[in-house]
Amino acid sequence: MNVLIVYSHPSPTSLNAALKDTAVEVLEKQGHKVKVSDLYKMNFKPIADLDDFTAIKNSDNFSYISEQYHASQNRTFSKDILDEQEKLTWADLVIFQFPMWWTEAPAILKGWFDRVFAYGFAYGPGAYDQGNLRGKKAMLSFTTGGKDLRNFGKNHLKGELSERLFNIQHEKLYFVGMDVIEPFVFTAGIDEQGKKELFKQFEERLIHIESAPVIPFRPVSDYENGKLKETTYS
């Protein structure tokens, strides 16, 4: 299996770096081919603008999404976008490794989605189960503060963790057609023994990644006018 790791942390000595390195080592031992996009090391540009295109279709009335579609049809994206899209095309599985900052992924990763998941390439005209990256899998692997996840859950201080991740897992990854594997969450405030145990769990997840359970998002056919059909409630 071809695996792309999109890694988003500025420090090479961070916990996220250790998780990224562990993923590379374990996956390669399992016989998988691995590529890493180290966004900070690459100095990846997170801002979507006119410089993302080597040719502009309509400079008088610039529409980013329209220019994305034009560039998707003519391969007129900037080289950094084309490079990432080629990695995505190559990959069977994409792992996103990042720290949770202010309940979100780092801005550099948001910019990667803005620029790389382009209209006409990753989706469009279809989306969700009709997205252009159907057949590929994705998984979030991220660190969060605290010793455990006690603040997450129904009626808990921070709400359901799945609600925090919905914008990435459903509205980005599933939107472009990918099957989304259940996320791996590493609580950074845990003690050293706890960290060792979490690393073991992470390694086990990676060893069995091809059979890891995916989130059962509903297909578009279950909805009508953006709302679940009454017959699909369960």
N, C-alpha and C positions, 0 to 999 in steps of 0.2 A: 504494500500500500504506500502511496505517496502522501507524505504529511508535511504541511506547511505550518510553522509556528510563527504567529504574529505577536512579537514580544514588545511590550511597552513599559519600560522602566529606565530611568536615567542612570542608575548605578549598577556597575558590573559585580558589586559585592552584595547586592540586595537579596532578600528572600526570594523575590520573583526571578532573579537571575539564577539562583540555585534550582528553582523549580524548572526553569527553562532548560538548564543544563541536564537535569535529571531526565526530563522528557526526551531530549536528544539521545542520551545514552541508552535509556531503556528501549526506546522505539527502534534504534538502530540494531540493538542486540536481538530484537524480535524479527529482524530482517526487513524492516520498513526503510524506505528512503525518506530523508528528512531535509528540509530547507528551513532557514530561519530568516525572517524579516525583523531585524533589530531596529525599530523605528527611530529611537534616539541616536543610535550609532550611525544610522543612515542620514541623520538630520532630515528626516522626512518632513516635507512641507505640509502642515495641516490645513492651510487656508485654501479654500476653493476660489479660484479667480480666473481671469482671462489667460494667465500664463499656463493654465492646464492644457492649452490647445496650441498646436503648431499652425493651425489654420482656423480662422473664424468665419462662420457662415453668415452671421448678421451682426456686424459691429455697431450698427446704428441703433439696434434694439436688442441688446445682449440679454439672452436668457440662458442661464447655466445649464438647465436640464435639456433645452433644445440643442445646445452646443455639444452636450454629452452624447446625445443620440447621433448627431452628425459625425462626431469623432469616432463613435463606435462603428459606424458604417464605413469610415474612411481611414481608420487607424491614424488619426491625427491628434491623439493625446500626447502630452509631454512624456518623455522617456521614463520618468519615475512611475507614472501611472501604468504605462504599458508593461513595464517590468513586473509590477505587482499583479496585474491582470494575467500575465503569462504564468506566474506562480500559481494563481488561483485555478487557471485552466488545467495545469499539471496536477494539482492536488486532489486527492480523494477525501482527505480530512484536513480541516483547518482548526488548530488549537490557538485560542487567544489567551495569552498570559499577561496579566496586568494587575496593578493594585487598585482597589476600590477607593477612590478619592471623592469625598463629598457625595457619596452614594452613586457615583458615576465612574466610568472608565476615564483614564487620562485624556485630555483634549487632543493629544496627538493621535490617539486611536480613533476618536470621533472623526478627525480630519481624514484618516485613512479610509473610513467608510464613506465619507462624503465624496471623496475623489475617485476611489477605486471601484466601489459598487455603483458604477455608472449606468444610467438609463441607456438601454440598448445593448449593454454588456451583461450586467448581473440580473437585470429584470427588464420587462417591457418587450412587447405589450402585456404579457402576462405577469402575475405576481403570486406570492404565497406558493401553493402547491403547483402553480404554473410558472414559477420563476425560472430564469435561465440557468441556475446552478443546481437544478434537480439532479439527484444521484450522488451529491457530495454531502459529507457530514461536517458538523462543526461542534466545538465544545469550548465553553468558557472555563478557564482555570484562573482564579484570582485570589488575592489576599484581602483580608478585611481586618480592622482593628478589633481589640477585645480578646478575651480568653475563650469565648464560645459564642454561640449564636442565640443566646437567651433573649436578646432584645428583638429578635425577628420572630414573627408568627402572628396568627390571627389575634387581634386585640392587644398586641405587644407594641412597645414604644415605637419601633421602626417599621411596623407592618410586615406583611408577608415578603420574604426574600424574593419570591417569584415575581412579585409586583415590581420590585426594584430592577429586576433583570428583563422584564417583559419588553422594554424598548429595544434591547439588543437582541434577545433570543427570538422574539416573535416578529418585531417590526424591522429588523435588519436581516438576520440569518434565515429565518423561515420565510420572510418576505421574498427573498431571492431564490427560494426553492430548496434550501438546504434542510437536511434532517438534523435536528439539534439534540445532541447528547446531553444528559443531565450534567449540570455544572459541577466542578470540583472547587470547594471553598476551603481556603486555608486561613484559620484564625491566627493572626500574627502575634497576638499577645499571650499565647499559650506557653507553658513552661517547656524546657528543653526535651523532657521525656515525651510530652505531648507532641512536640514538633517531629520527633523521630517517628512516632506512630502515624502522624499525618503523611509524612514522606513515604512510609510503607504503604499506606492506603493509596497514595497517588501512583506509586509504582505498580500496584495491583490493577488500578484502573487502566493504566497504560498497557500493561501486559495483555489485558482482555478487552482492549479498546474496540476491536472489531465487533464484539458482541455486547457492548455497553448499551443500556437502555436509552431510548430517545424519548423526548417529551412528546406526548400524543396531541399535538396541536390539531385543531379541526380543519378540514379542507374548506375551501371557499364555497363549495356546493352546500355546506351546512348553513350558509347565511343567505339572507334576502334583504336587500336594501341596507346592508351593513349590520344586520341584527340576526342572531340565531333564529332559525325557523322554530316554531313551537314544537314540531315533531322531533327536534334534536335535543331538547332539554333532557338532562339526566343528572 
